């Protein structure tokens, strides 16, 4: 391989790395733009509230966002799709940019904290490493302390799972967890209805 071919290969690798960094943000931006342009302001506000609860309330984000979304009148399938989509974009960013993201200003510290949580989860829940794909899915379904989509993405990468498989495990785990929470919310609402 001559110098020119090596330089082309390096440039191509940098372009792929840049694309992997930018694509999740573009997907997120396109989604926000779509909601802003094509969805009624009242509906947009409902989704923004669900997203805020889900994102900014650690530990119980999903458990609080789904009942709130149902209370606001968002259809269950829409809530499920919205939460799975949110976690899928986050997981895509993390599995593609795990090492690179640690070097980014602002995001780097957050990714390092998530990595530390992932390492703690591997030490505490040794079964995740032993079960691989299924372990990551279960870790995302049952968020034990600070686990969830972000930590599941990091754990999958730390135990050596390929990016696509890790992403798929996180999406499946998020889908199952969110579906269970929707049905649980319905059950609680049904049981509490006579008292209100």
Buried (B, 14 or more C-beta within 10 A) or exposed (E): EEEEEEEEEEEEEEEEBEEBBEBBEEBBEEBBEEBEEEEEEEBBEBBBBBBEBBEEEEEEBBBBBBBBBBEBEBEBEBBBEBBBBBBBBBBBBBBBBBEBBBEEEEBEEEBEEBBEBBBBBBEEBEEBBEBBBBBBBBBBBEBEEBBBBBBBBBBBBBBEBEBEBBBBBBBBBBBBBBBBBBEEBBEEEEEEEEEE
